[in-house]
């Protein structure tokens, strides 16, 4: 069975080993100094205060999207793509909650291509910082990693699989629309059009 799919992806986080840098201004020092002086001829003390702020500009890495010919692409297909991983997760979810298809979907026989799917009609892009706790020797530390986020984009791809698992694959695709997928598990997918090829 071969399905040609048009879908809408939302809240896609960059990553997959691709980074860029942005200039970030960080506050290093903020203090207020107050000085009291009294003039002998006037006799009353006067206050004089100075607010001092020091900042530094540094390059910060941002996890971003791979581009081909200047256009963003997303690792949706292939054996280690986001869609196949999400399909495995959806299959496990269905089996865990007593779905009638108790056998695992043979994902080795499912192909999703192309591996890198072009993102079309991209709407809304911004940089978002996500905190992450690093457990290390002597305690844990929190860092904030920055990601490029695409709020919405259209994609087209093909799924191929044996006819014998057609019903199961369609149920998994339906379930996928209620789950999170992609980098940082913050994205979602909506299937706009599914056509048998």
C-alpha positions in Angstrom: 0.0 0.0 0.0 1.2 3.5 -0.8 -0.2 6.7 0.6 0.5 10.2 -0.5 0.0 12.5 2.4 -0.4 16.3 2.7 -0.2 17.5 6.3 0.2 20.5 8.5 2.9 20.6 11.2 2.7 23.0 14.1 5.2 24.1 16.7 8.3 22.6 15.2 11.6 23.0 17.1 14.9 23.0 15.3 17.7 20.7 16.1 19.1 17.5 14.5 22.6 18.8 15.0 22.2 22.1 13.1 23.0 25.3 14.9 23.5 29.0 14.2 24.5 31.8 16.5 22.8 35.0 17.5 24.2 38.0 19.4 22.8 38.2 22.9 23.3 41.1 25.4 23.7 39.8 28.9 23.7 41.9 32.1 26.9 41.4 34.0 26.6 44.0 36.7 23.8 46.3 38.0 24.4 48.5 41.0 23.6 51.9 42.5 26.2 54.0 44.3 25.1 56.9 46.5 27.5 59.6 47.9 26.6 62.1 50.6 28.5 65.4 50.6 28.0 68.5 52.8 29.3 71.9 51.8 30.7 74.0 54.6 29.2 77.3 53.4 25.6 75.8 53.0 25.7 73.3 55.8 23.1 70.8 54.5 24.2 67.5 53.1 23.3 66.6 49.5 22.9 63.1 48.0 24.4 62.2 44.7 23.6 58.7 43.3 24.9 56.9 40.2 23.2 53.9 38.6 25.7 51.7 36.9 24.9 48.8 34.6 27.4 46.7 32.7 26.4 44.4 29.9 28.3 42.2 27.5 27.4 40.9 24.0 28.1 37.3 23.2 27.4 34.7 20.6 24.8 32.2 21.7 24.1 29.0 19.8 20.5 28.4 18.5 19.3 24.9 17.4 17.9 25.5 14.0 16.6 23.8 10.9 18.7 22.3 8.0 18.2 24.2 4.8 18.4 23.0 1.2 18.7 25.8 -1.4 17.8 28.3 1.3 14.6 26.6 2.3 14.0 24.8 5.7 13.6 21.0 5.6 12.6 18.6 8.5 13.8 15.0 9.2 10.3 13.5 8.9 11.0 10.4 6.8 13.6 7.7 6.8 14.4 5.0 9.3 15.4 7.5 12.0 12.9 10.2 11.0 10.4 11.8 13.3 7.3 10.3 11.8 8.4 6.6 12.1 9.4 7.2 15.7 6.0 8.8 16.4 4.2 5.9 14.7 6.1 3.4 17.0 5.0 5.5 20.0 1.4 5.6 18.8 1.4 1.8 18.2 2.7 1.3 21.7 0.1 3.7 23.1 -2.8 1.8 21.4 -1.6 -1.6 22.6 -1.1 -0.4 26.1 -4.7 0.8 26.3 -6.1 -2.5 25.0 -6.6 -1.8 21.3 -7.7 -5.0 19.4 -4.5 -5.0 17.4 -2.2 -6.4 20.1 0.6 -7.3 17.7 3.3 -4.7 17.2 3.3 -2.9 13.9 6.2 -4.3 11.8 7.9 -0.9 11.4 10.8 -2.5 9.5 8.4 -2.9 6.6 7.1 0.7 6.8 8.9 3.3 4.6 8.4 7.1 4.9 10.1 9.2 2.3 11.7 11.6 1.4 13.9 11.6 4.5 14.2 15.4 4.6 10.8 16.9 3.8 10.7 20.5 2.6 8.6 22.9 4.8 6.2 24.9 2.6 4.0 27.9 3.5 6.0 28.5 6.7 4.1 30.8 9.1 5.5 32.4 12.2 9.1 31.9 13.2 10.7 32.8 16.5 13.5 31.9 18.9 12.4 30.2 22.2 14.6 29.3 25.2 14.0 26.0 27.0 15.5 25.3 30.5 17.4 22.0 30.9 18.8 20.6 34.0 22.3 19.0 33.7 23.1 16.5 36.3 26.8 16.6 37.0 29.5 15.7 39.5 28.8 17.7 42.6 25.2 18.7 41.9 22.9 19.8 39.1 23.0 22.9 37.0 20.3 24.6 34.9 21.0 26.0 31.5 18.7 27.6 28.9 19.0 26.3 25.3 17.7 28.3 22.4 15.7 26.9 19.6 14.3 28.2 16.3 10.6 27.5 16.2 8.3 27.3 13.2 4.7 27.8 14.3 3.1 26.2 11.2 4.2 24.6 7.9 2.8 22.4 5.2 4.5 19.1 4.1 4.0 16.4 1.6 5.4 12.8 1.9 4.8 9.2 1.1 4.2 6.2 3.3 4.6 2.6 1.9 3.8 -0.6 3.8 2.4 -4.1 3.2 -1.4 -4.3 2.5 -1.9 -6.7 5.4 -1.2 -3.9 7.9 -3.3 -1.2 6.2 -6.0 -1.0 8.9 -3.4 -0.8 11.7 -1.4 1.9 9.9 -4.5 4.1 9.3 -5.5 3.7 13.0 -2.0 4.8 14.0 -2.1 7.8 11.7 -5.4 8.8 13.3 -3.9 8.5 16.8 -0.8 10.5 15.8 -3.0 13.6 15.4 -3.6 13.6 19.2 0.0 13.1 20.2 3.2 15.2 20.3 6.1 14.6 18.0 9.3 16.1 16.8 12.2 17.7 18.6 11.5 18.3 22.3 8.1 16.6 21.8 6.3 19.9 21.4 5.1 19.6 17.8 1.9 18.2 16.3 0.6 17.0 13.0 -2.7 17.2 11.2 -3.4 15.2 8.1 -5.1 17.4 5.5 -5.3 14.9 2.6 -4.5 11.2 2.3 -4.5 9.6 -1.2 -3.9 6.0 -2.2 -1.3 6.0 -4.9 
